[in-house]
Amino acid sequence: MQDNNKSTWIWYPGDFEVWLGNIFNNRRTERGSMFPPFWKQDSHYPTVEFTTTVDLAEPEDITIVAEGQYNLAVDGKLQTVCTIPAGHHRLGIKVWNQATPPAVFVSGKTIHSTASWQTTYEDKIWIDENGVAHGSGIYVPVGSWNFNSPDTPPSHFRLLCREQRPVAVTTPHGFPSGTLYDFGRETFGYLKVKNLQGTLRIYYGESREEALDKDHCETLDVVNGQWTMDNGQLATQDKAKGNNYQLSIVNCQLSKAFRFVYAEPDAGTTYDDLLMDEEYAPHDLARSGSFRCSDDLLNRIWDVAAYTMDLTTREFFMDGIKRDRWTWSGDAIQSYLMNYYLRFDTECVKRTIRQLRGKDPVTAHVNTIMDYTFYWFKSILDYYYYTADVAFVREMWPRMVTLMDYVEGRLNSQGMAEGQPDDWIFVDWVDFPMHKRGTLCFEQILFMKAMETMATCAKLLGINKSNYRVKSEELRNKIKQVFWSYEHKAYFHAIEDGVMNRQITKFPNMFAILYGMSYEEERREIMQSVMLNPAIPAITTPYMRFYELEALLIDGRHEQVLDEMRDYWGGMLREGATTFWEKYVPTESGTQHLAMYGRPYGKSLCHAWGASPVYLLGKYYLGVRPTKPGYQEYEVRPSLGGLDWLEGDVPTPHGMIHVSMDRHQVTVHATEGTGWLIVGDRKLQITAGEPAIMTL
């Protein structure tokens, strides 16, 4: 039956994310050339039908606004008049749109397009709000981005912009014909040039060195004053205003990442000013996380990590704002976790998960990377853990099943996940020899967790016939039998050509801790033999340092981890970072910090996985984590880690949890839910709306 709610735009589930993701992932350029992603890109369904039933006491006029051409049928009969007779009727609206996802907005006195409508893409399988009908299906996502007006259709969405000016304008030594603009810190958006007459060559840089290296900078533009661009929209020059007409040339329709811009005019070219429209995703600052403590360096680290997260949170969670500007599942799962402690933007999480998964049939791993497929599964479990949103799990379940079917169809004869010729086994960027072929222990642990996720979600949805739990337990036991060395107290690296590669790295061992492979005694053994062993190769990317430090925190090493943050993330700040990088090797110096992939400026200096202090400080120092999905119950286990004091806020689905702690007292304020403040062996109940105070 039709819900009596306000109208919103509705579309086939996932189609908006697939369409927007294609636009998003194809914005990358390298020195003016477009650079599309190298994995399969799906498309939206061009013809979609929406249907609902109504019971009307009297005739009702409705207004239909559609993205595409449409027809209206009442009880299966086409009609041209949008008046629905009194009585019980089934409404059907069929929309065709080859360019953008078919979508519809219906409004009347009692009839509204809402989540209760069903939809099909003409496969004759109707999909309802419960994810089931005459076949498997998924919940229709509607109105997820405030598309609640007929004047704001989904395809017209744009992020917001605000004008920013450079903080310094100079003529650099050795570059007499151009001007260097410094915007003060890493930023993202559209460059604007006022009153340009002629041609201007623009070179962008995350660093000063990159902007001034015209032959090797990663991004550049050549713009002229014959026409205007404004946030990607073409505007015609008003010749009646002559040469005084203000021209704004905005990056040839594409946003860019930069701190520095070097602008070099051709002979005879003039312009008045150069500034930018900074593009950003809006956030509810009243429901955002925060952190402050007695250490100013850690406060700066948190601030820069939060800014890094905000820059990489756009239509989706992207990896780096200069390169690659794509959605990667391994990067995204970390962004989701950081987000739960910073902005709690659940809609961006769902959009990114949908976009990464794409459509059936499955023909390759997510991003073509086997480990990224396994992270995709776990990201759904994490989402449920923080939100209690069963509807989204139900929506994704059919695609979880088909993706897992694909995984199981590619297992080796021992029932383990092994890379095929068309797979990319990533694990991490490493500075030491490490084979990524054969049967990797690291991949099996991720596979086991993905199978556990399937079992948990099946139980949540009341699907009793699945055997994912049995499979996950069998795999858990097999991993222990095959890879665990009682002599070395560690998991070996891989089986290659039937022979055990006895190399020991941190990757499988720390994930054994994180994903519950190791019981207490074994965890302590791994900490000593691997994680704290200086003979084991060091991790040099923020990507895997995220997991390394979390494993140390699970072991209670809070003071050590703060020292690691001061050294590693503080090291980037000492190098002048205004956002955190894709990779940081402390032994490098100067322009070595800018190079990667064999290119002098190939490294991303604003990379989402560099922002992990937001998550680590929120979860393990403020100590806030849900113990039942959606913070129905939660615990606060704060730790000073050697600090004199700390305080901060953690957002939850329905409110905020504020924690303050010094050496004498802990105070917790919460707006929702039931929680427990735990310090050592002491435990105090937290009641919503009342301060919980524990004297130490």
N, C-alpha and C positions, 0 to 999 in steps of 0.2 A: 504493500500500500504506500501511497505517496506521503512523505513526511510533510508536516505543516511547518516548514522552516523557511528561512530566506533562501533565495536562489543563489546559485553559484555556477560557474562554468564547469562542465563535465566533459570528459574525453575517455577514450579507451585506455585502460590502465597501462602505464609505462610508456605510452606513445609520445607524450609530451617530453619526457626525459630523454627518450631515444632521439627525437628530432632536435631538441636543444643541445644534447650532447654532441651530435654531429657538427653543429655550428661551433660549439665550444672547442672541440678537439681539432678543428681545422683552422683555427686562428693562428697557429704557430707559423712563424716565418724564420728563415735564416738568410740574412743579407738580402732581403727583398723577395726571396723565393718562398712560395707556400710550402709547408712541410706537414703533410697529413699523417695521422697515426698509421702504424703498420699492422693493425688488427682489423678484423671484420667489423664493418659499420652497418648496423641494421637500419631499416626505414620504418616509418609509421604506416599503419594500414590506411589506404586512401578512402575506403568506404566503410563507414561504421553506422550501426543502427542503435538508437537509444529507445528504451521503452519503459513504461510504468503503467500501473492501473490507478484509476481514480473513482471515487464515489461522490457524485455531486447532487446536492439537493436542488440546485437550479443551474441553468446554463452559465458557462463561465468563459469570458474572453481571455485568451493568453497571448503573450508577446513572445515570439521566437527570434533570437539572434543567433546566427550560426557562423562559424568559420568554415566557409565552403558553401556549395549549393546543397539545398535540402528539400525534402518533401515531408509532409505530415500525413499520417494515416490514423484514423480512429476506427478501432475494431477491424483493422485490416483493409479499410477502404480509404483511398486517397481523398483528401479534400483541400480546397484552396482557401477556405475561411477558417481563421483561428478561433472559432467558437466551439466549445465542447458542450454537447447536450447534457441535460440532467441525466443522472443514472450512473450505472457501473460501466466503465469503458477501459479499454486498453489503448494507450497512446503509443505511437511509434514515430520517431523522427529519424530519417535516414540522411546522413550527411556525406558528401563526397568532396575531398580536397586533396589534390596531389601535392601541393606545395607545403602545407603545414598540417598538423594533426587535426582531423575533423573534431570540432567541439561545438557545444550548444549551450545556450543560456535561455531558460524558459521561466517566465514569470507570469503570475496571475493572482487572483484573490486568494486561492487556496493551493493552486498548482505551482510547484517550484521545482526546478532541476536541482536535485540533491543526491546524496550518496545512496539513496534507496533505489535509484534507477538501475536498470539492467542494460548491458551493452553486449554487442557481438560484432565481429568484423566479417560476418557472413560465412563463418565456419559452421553455423547452425548450433553452436554451443553457447547457450545463454549464461552470462556471468552475473551473479547477483551480489548483494552486499555481504553475504556470508561466504562468498568464494565458491559456492557450489550451486549447480542447477542441473542441467541435463548432461553434465560432464564436468571434468575438472575445470576450475576457473580461479580467478583472482578478483579481489575487491577493487572496485572502481575508485581510484583516487580523484578527489574533486576539490577545487578551491584551495589547493595547498599553498598558493602564493598570493593570497588575498585577491583572487580573481572573482570578486563578488559583485562586479558591476558589469552591465552590458557594454560599457565603454572601455573596459580593460580586458580584452581578450588575451588568452595565453600567449599567442604568437607575437604580441606587441610588447612583451616584457623587456625592460631594460634595467640594469642596475643604476643606482643613483650616482650623480656626479656633483662635485663641489670644486670651485676654482681654487687653484693654489699657485703661488708665485715663487720663483726661485729665491733662495736666501742669499746667494752670491752670484754676481755676474762679472766675469773677468776676461781679459784677452791673454791667454796663456803664452808663456815664453816660447818662441819658435813657431807660433801660429798667428801671425799678424793679421791674416785676412778673416779670421773667424772669432766667435765668441763662445765661451764655456759657461754654461748655466748649471748651478748646483742647487738642487731642490732640498738639500739638507739631510735627507735620509731616503732610503729606498722607497719608491712609490710606484703607482700603477695607474695608467690612464691615457688620456688623449692630449697630445701637444697642440697648442694653438699659437698661431702667428697673426699678429694684427697688422693690417695695412701693408701686406706683402705686395710688392711690385717686382716681379721677376721670379727667379728660381733660387730656392734655398736647399742646400744639402745638409741633412741632419743625421748625426751619428750618436747613438744612445749607448750609455754605459752604466752598469751597476757600480763600476769603479771609474775613477778619473782616468786611469790608464786605458780602459776600454774605450771610453768616449773619444779620446784623442788618437786612438789607433784606427785611422780611417780604413786601413787595409784588412783589419782582422776583427773589428767589433762585430758582435753577433747580429745586431739589428740596426737598420738604417732606413732613411726615407729621402726621396727627392720630391719636393713640393713646389708648387708654383701659385701665382696669384691670379690665375684665370678663372678659378671657381673655388667654391667654399665647401668644406665638410664640417658638419657639426655632429659629433658623436655618431658618425657613420651615416648621417642623413644628408643627401645632396641638397645644397641651397644655391639658387641662381644669383649671380652678381647683379645688383641694381645699378645699371650704368648711369641712371639719372643722377646718382649721387657722385659720379665721377671718381677721381682718385682718392677722395676722402672716405669712400665707402670702407667700412671695417670688414676685413676678411679674416675668417677663422679657419685655418687649415688644420684639421684634426687627424693627423697620423694616417692619412689615406685609408680611413675607415677602420683601422685596427688599433686597439689599445696596445701600449707597450709598457714594459717594466724598465725602470731606470732610476738612478739618482742624478747622474750627470748627462747633460746634452751639449754636444758641440755643434754649433750651427755655422755653416760656411756659405755665404752668398756667392752666386756667380757674379761676374763683372756686370756692374750696372744695377744690381738688385738692391732694393731697400726694403726695410720693414721697421715698424715702430716698437714692437714688444713681442716677447715670447713667454708664454705661461702655459698652464695645463689645466684640464678638467680631470681631477682625481676621481677614479671610479671606485665605488665601494658598495658592499652589501650592508644594509642597515641592521642594527642590533638593538635589542631592548636593554639599554644600559642599566635599568633598574633591576634586571634579572641576570646580571652577568657576574662571573666569578672575579675574585680579587685576591691579592696576597701581598702582605707586608711583614717585614721582620726586622730584627736588630742589625742585620747585615745589609749595607747599602748595595754591595755588589750583587747579592742575590735578588734584591728588589729590582735592580736594573735588568738582570737576567729574566725575571718574570715579565717585566714590561716589554722587553724586546721579543720574548717568546710569544706574548699575547699579540703584539703587533704583527709578527710573522704569521700567526694563525689568521688574523683578520685579513691580511693581504692575500692569503691563499684560500680564503673562503669566499667563493664567488657564486656563480650559478650552481656550481658543484665544488667539492673540495679538490683543488688541483695540487700538483706536486710543487713546481717552482713557477714563479710568475714570469720569468724570462724564458726558461727552458725547463720542462717541455710544454708547460701550460696544458697538460693532459690530465685525465683522471686515471690514476693507477691504483689498483686495489690494495697493494701493500702499503703505499703511502696513505691511502684513504682510511684504512682501519686505524692508523695512529691518529689521523686528524679527527675521526669520530670520538676517540677516547679523550683527546685534548679538549674537544668541543664540549663534552659533557661537563667539564670543569671550568669552562670559560663562558660560552654563550648559550649552551643548551639549545642549539638550533637543530631541532629534530627533523624539520622539513628538508634541510640541506643534506642531512644524513640519508633520508629516504630517497631523495632525488638521485644522490650519487650511487647508492646501492642499486637502484633500478637501472640507471644508465650503464653501470658497469656490467650488469648481467645481460642486458639486451634481450633478444628474442630467441625462441627455438626455431629451427633445430640447432643444437650445440655442435659446432664444428671445430672448436679450438678452446684452449684454456682462456680464462679471463686475462686480457692483455697478452695472451699467448704464453703466460708464465704459470707453471704448475703451482708453485707456492702461492701465487696471487689468487688462484681459484680457491685454495684452502682458506686463505684469509677472508675471502668473500663470505664463505659459510659462517665463519666465526663472527663476522661483523653483524650478522642478523641476531645471533645470540646475545652479543654485547648490547645491541640496540634494545632488545626486549628486557634485558637485565636493568638498564637504566630508565626505561620508559613504561614497561608493562603494557605495551601496545600489541595486543594479540592480533588485532586486525591486520597489521602490517605483516606479521609472521604468516598469517593465513593467506594474504595476498601473494607473498613470495614463495609459498610452499610448492606449488606445481613446478616452478622454475628451479627450486632447490632440488627437487626429485630428478628432473631431466639433466641437470648439471651433474648430480652425483651418478646418475646412470652413465654419463659420458666418462667420468673418472673411473668407475668400476670396469667399464669396457676396455680400459687401457692398462689394467694392472698386469704385472708380470706373472710368471707361473707360480710364484710364492705368495701371490695375493698382495703384493706391495706396489706402491706407486713408483714408477720408474720413467724417466724422461724419454719420450719418443723423438725421432728425428725432427719433427716439426714443433717441439716444445722448447721453451726457454726456461732453464733452471737458473734462477737468479741468486737466491739466498742473500747476498750482500756484495757490494764492491769491496774487494779485499786487496791488501798490499803484500800478501804472502801466497806462495803456491797452494792452490786448493782445487782439486778436480771437482767438476760438477757433472759427472756422468755416473752411470750405474744406479744402484739403489742407495740413496742418501738417507742416513738416519734422520737428519733434520726434516726431510720431506715426509717421512713416515709419521713423525710426531705431529706435524701439522695435519696430515691426513687423518690420524686418529682423532684429533680435536674436531675436524670437520664432521667425521662420522658421529662423534658424541653430540655435536650440534644437531644433526639430523634426528638422533634419538630423542633429545630433549624437546625439540620442536614438534615431533610426531606425538609425543605424550601430551604436550600442551594443547594440541589440536584434537586430541581424542582419537588419533589414528593408531589403532592397536595391532594392526597386522604387520607393521614394519619390523624388520629384524636388525635395524641399525645399532641397537644397543649391544646385541650379541656380536656383531661385526667389530664394533669399536673395542670391546673387551678382548676379543681374539687378537686384534691388531696390537693392542697394548701389550699383551703377553708375548707376542711374537717379537716386538721391538726389544723388549727386555732380554729375551732369550738370545737374539741374534747379535745385538750391538753392545750390550753391557759387558764391561770388563771388570770382573771382581779384583783383578790384579791392579789395574790402573785407577779403579774407582771413577770410571768415566764411560761415556758412550763413544764408541768409535765412529769414524766419519761415514764410511760407505762400503758396499760390496761392489767390486769392479771385476767383471769377467769371472765371476764365481769366487773371487779371492777377497778377503777382508782388507780394506784399506784402513790401517790401524792409526791413521792420523787422528789427533785429538784437537778439536776446535771448541770454541765456546758455544757455537750456534746450537747444536742438538742438546748440549748439556744444560744451557740456560732455559731452553724451551721445555726440557723435561721438568724443570722446577716450575716454570710459569704455568704449564698446562697439566700439572698434577700427575706427571708420570712417576715422580720420585716421592717415596715416603720420607719421614723426618730424618732418619739416620742416613739414608742415601743422599738426601739433599745436603746435609752437612758434609758428607764425603765429597760431593761434587764441588761444593764451595771451596774446599781446601785443595783438591787435586786439580781443579780446572779454573774456576772463576777467580781465585786469588793467587793462582800460580803464575809468576812472571815469565815462566818458560813457554806458556801458551800464547800464541800470536794475539796481539792486541787488536781490538776493534777500533776502526778509525772513522766510521760514519755515524752521524747522529741517528741514522735509521736503526742500526742495531744496538747503539748505546742506550736507546729507549728501553730495550728489553734487558740489556745487561744490568742497567741500574735498577730496574724493577726487581730483577732476581736478587740483587744485593739487598734491596729494601725488604723483600720477603724474609730475608735472613736477619733482619733487624739492624743492618749496618747504615743507620741514618747519618751518623757523623761522617763516615767515609764517603757517602754519596754526595753530601753537600760539598765536601772537599773536591770531589770529581767535577761537580757543577762549576765550582769556582775556577777550577783549572781549565776545563774543556770549553764550556760556554763563555766563561770569563775570558778565556784566551781569545775567542773570536771578538769579544768586545775590545780587548786590548789591541787588536789588529784594526780597529775602526769600524767593526760591523754595526750596522743599524738594524739588520735583520739576521736571522741565523741561517747558516749555509747548508748546502747539500753534503759537504764533506769538509772536515777540518783535521789536518795533520799538524800537531804542534811543532814538529821538527822542521816544517817548511817555513819559508820566510818570503817577504816581499811579494812579487808577482807570481811566485809559485802557488800562492793561495787562490789565485784566479783561474788556474789552468785545470782542465779535465778533458778526458776523451781525446787527448792529443791536440787540443785547441787551446790557445793562450787564454781565452776567456770562456771556456766551455762550462765551467762550474756555475751552478745556480747559487747566487748569494742571498736568495730568499726562498727557502725550501721548507715545505710544511713539516717534514719529519725533523727539522731542527728545533721545533717548538715544544719538545717533550717535557721541559721543566714545568709547564702549566699543569700537565697531568700528574707528574710525580709529586709536585709540591701540594697539589690539592688532595690527592688520594692518600699520601703517606706521611705528610707533615701536618696539614690541617686534619688529615686522617679520616675523611668522610667517604663512605661507600655504602651503597644500598645492600641490605641483607635479604630483602625480598624485592621482587621486581617493582620498578617505579617508585622506589623509596617508600613503599608501604611500611616497611620497617628499615632501619638503617643503624649504622654504628659510627661513632666518632672515636678514633684512636689517635689522638694528636701526639706529635713527637717534636721536641725542640731541636734534636740533632746537634746539641751544643750551642744553640742560639740562646740569647737572653730572653727573647719574646718573639711571638709571631701572632698574626691574626689574618683573617680572610673570610671570604664568602664562597659558598659552593651552590650553584643553581640546581634545582630539582624540578620535576614536572609541574609542581604546583606552588613552588615558593623558593625560599632561600634558607640555607643553614649557615649561620655565622659562628666562627670559632675564634676565641682569643685565648692565648696561653702565655704565661711567664713561668718563672721558676717557683712561684708560690701558689698559682691558681689557674684553673681552666674554667672558662665560661662558654656555654653554647646556647645560642638562640635559634629556634627553628619555627617556621611558620606553618609547617604541615607534618603529618606523619608521626610515628612513634619511634624513638631512637634510644640508643644507649651510649653513654659516655664511658669509655673504658680506658683506664690508665693502669698499667701493670695488672695486678689481680683485683683492682677495685672497679666497681661498676655502678653507674648511676643512671636512672631512667631520665630521658629527655621528653618533656611534654610540650606540645606545640603551644606557642604563645607565652611560655614561661621560661625564664632563664634557668639553665642547669649549671650549678656552680660546684666545683670540686676543689677543695683546698689540698695542696700537695705537701 
